[in-house]
């Protein structure tokens, strides 16, 4: 399983997945219960790869991810990631490692915080081609 966590500074969970340039990618495919977490791969997207603007017409650095974690995301982002085979989990957790540990333990993530950009994205999604 591969889990990608949107970050704003490699240290905290980003509030808006579609605008996030920095991602922590955890490849857990060879991790067994009790193993320490592997170090994440740092993915820095180019302007054209930021998912809010990405055209979905080419491979993307987050292809193959099973789960995406972020503080917020619009409906269009969730639909686009679903088409790419990834589920989106939204959370108020700000620590990427804590969020990952909760997911792996089967615990619920804290509810997401209010983010005005999510409201704006929902409005944008009404008129989006996605």
C-alpha angles and dihedrals in degrees: 000000000000121000122191120197120198111226136181097207107005086262107069137037111264119241095221120041097191092056097041117120097177122066135176111214118199116193104201097168094113098032116112128200110286094021117125116255113267118241110266124246111240112229118191113189124214119233090263091051096053101116095229088065103025113120097214089231099114141032114290131210090242095054112126094033114137099195132025120198123198142145093247142352137178124244090254091057091049091050092047093050091047089055087053091051100257131123117217122223118192121202147170089220109117099190112081093204092050090049091050092048091051091051092049091047090052092243125144116257118236114267115269121262123242111275120181090205089066090058090049091048091052088055091047090048090059088068099032127117088223 
